[in-house]
């Protein structure tokens, strides 16, 4: 599984959004978004920016691994 897929799923859950709504608002094909969520594909720069803008997060943060837990 990719960091991107995990973070995207978590953001959708946190913001109570359905994937279809994100796809429509970010102007991304629902099938493409489905492949992102499954970890099959990584987003293009254009789609990464569109998703980040709609979700109000920095696009680069969607690709970063989660921070290590504190000891």
Short mmCIF file of the C-alpha atoms (twelve columns), coordinates in Angstrom:
data_MODEL
# 
_entry.id   MODEL 
# 
loop_
_atom_site.group_PDB 
_atom_site.id 
_atom_site.type_symbol 
_atom_site.label_atom_id 
_atom_site.label_alt_id 
_atom_site.label_comp_id 
_atom_site.label_asym_id 
_atom_site.label_seq_id 
_atom_site.Cartn_x 
_atom_site.Cartn_y 
_atom_site.Cartn_z 
_atom_site.pdbx_PDB_model_num 
ATOM 1  C CA . UNK A 1  0.000   0.000  0.000   1 
ATOM 2  C CA . UNK A 2  1.235   3.491  -0.725  1 
ATOM 3  C CA . UNK A 3  1.534   6.395  1.684   1 
ATOM 4  C CA . UNK A 4  -0.593  8.397  -0.721  1 
ATOM 5  C CA . UNK A 5  -3.454  5.868  -0.721  1 
ATOM 6  C CA . UNK A 6  -3.417  5.629  3.080   1 
ATOM 7  C CA . UNK A 7  -3.375  9.393  3.575   1 
ATOM 8  C CA . UNK A 8  -6.047  9.984  0.967   1 
ATOM 9  C CA . UNK A 9  -8.355  7.402  2.531   1 
ATOM 10 C CA . UNK A 10 -7.789  8.929  5.977   1 
ATOM 11 C CA . UNK A 11 -8.503  12.465 4.731   1 
ATOM 12 C CA . UNK A 12 -11.704 11.328 3.044   1 
ATOM 13 C CA . UNK A 13 -12.791 9.711  6.295   1 
ATOM 14 C CA . UNK A 14 -11.788 12.710 8.448   1 
ATOM 15 C CA . UNK A 15 -13.605 15.150 6.176   1 
ATOM 16 C CA . UNK A 16 -16.610 12.855 5.738   1 
ATOM 17 C CA . UNK A 17 -16.243 12.890 1.942   1 
ATOM 18 C CA . UNK A 18 -17.146 10.228 -0.551  1 
ATOM 19 C CA . UNK A 19 -14.587 9.392  -3.256  1 
ATOM 20 C CA . UNK A 20 -17.156 10.302 -5.937  1 
ATOM 21 C CA . UNK A 21 -17.474 13.801 -4.494  1 
ATOM 22 C CA . UNK A 22 -13.705 14.308 -4.455  1 
ATOM 23 C CA . UNK A 23 -13.425 13.010 -8.021  1 
ATOM 24 C CA . UNK A 24 -16.107 15.402 -9.224  1 
ATOM 25 C CA . UNK A 25 -14.762 18.462 -7.371  1 
ATOM 26 C CA . UNK A 26 -11.118 17.797 -8.313  1 
ATOM 27 C CA . UNK A 27 -12.136 16.976 -11.905 1 
ATOM 28 C CA . UNK A 28 -10.580 13.513 -11.782 1 
ATOM 29 C CA . UNK A 29 -12.167 10.418 -13.264 1 
ATOM 30 C CA . UNK A 30 -13.741 8.239  -10.547 1 
ATOM 31 C CA . UNK A 31 -11.895 5.216  -11.948 1 
ATOM 32 C CA . UNK A 32 -8.560  7.049  -11.683 1 
ATOM 33 C CA . UNK A 33 -9.320  8.058  -8.104  1 
ATOM 34 C CA . UNK A 34 -10.239 4.455  -7.348  1 
ATOM 35 C CA . UNK A 35 -6.809  3.337  -8.559  1 
ATOM 36 C CA . UNK A 36 -5.199  5.960  -6.302  1 
ATOM 37 C CA . UNK A 37 -7.193  4.712  -3.316  1 
ATOM 38 C CA . UNK A 38 -6.265  1.093  -4.002  1 
ATOM 39 C CA . UNK A 39 -2.577  2.000  -4.270  1 
ATOM 40 C CA . UNK A 40 -2.415  0.735  -7.846  1 
ATOM 41 C CA . UNK A 41 -1.405  4.116  -9.294  1 
ATOM 42 C CA . UNK A 42 0.242   7.278  -8.041  1 
ATOM 43 C CA . UNK A 43 -1.246  10.638 -9.047  1 
ATOM 44 C CA . UNK A 44 0.103   12.897 -11.733 1 
ATOM 45 C CA . UNK A 45 1.369   16.256 -10.524 1 
ATOM 46 C CA . UNK A 46 -1.761  17.925 -11.888 1 
ATOM 47 C CA . UNK A 47 -4.084  15.535 -10.050 1 
ATOM 48 C CA . UNK A 48 -2.013  15.685 -6.864  1 
ATOM 49 C CA . UNK A 49 -2.352  19.474 -6.830  1 
ATOM 50 C CA . UNK A 50 -6.096  19.303 -7.572  1 
ATOM 51 C CA . UNK A 51 -6.653  16.832 -4.729  1 
ATOM 52 C CA . UNK A 52 -4.513  18.842 -2.310  1 
ATOM 53 C CA . UNK A 53 -6.304  22.065 -3.197  1 
ATOM 54 C CA . UNK A 54 -9.742  20.567 -2.719  1 
ATOM 55 C CA . UNK A 55 -8.803  18.878 0.570   1 
ATOM 56 C CA . UNK A 56 -6.893  21.991 1.715   1 
ATOM 57 C CA . UNK A 57 -3.634  20.181 2.362   1 
ATOM 58 C CA . UNK A 58 -0.204  20.706 0.858   1 
ATOM 59 C CA . UNK A 59 0.113   18.271 -2.060  1 
ATOM 60 C CA . UNK A 60 3.586   17.153 -0.946  1 
ATOM 61 C CA . UNK A 61 2.193   16.081 2.428   1 
ATOM 62 C CA . UNK A 62 0.021   13.532 0.635   1 
ATOM 63 C CA . UNK A 63 3.139   11.732 -0.600  1 
ATOM 64 C CA . UNK A 64 5.138   11.828 2.637   1 
ATOM 65 C CA . UNK A 65 5.324   8.859  4.979   1 
ATOM 66 C CA . UNK A 66 3.592   9.266  8.326   1 
ATOM 67 C CA . UNK A 67 5.690   10.773 11.047  1 
ATOM 68 C CA . UNK A 68 7.436   8.303  13.303  1 
ATOM 69 C CA . UNK A 69 5.758   7.886  16.682  1 
ATOM 70 C CA . UNK A 70 7.515   9.471  19.610  1 
ATOM 71 C CA . UNK A 71 9.338   7.122  21.982  1 
# 
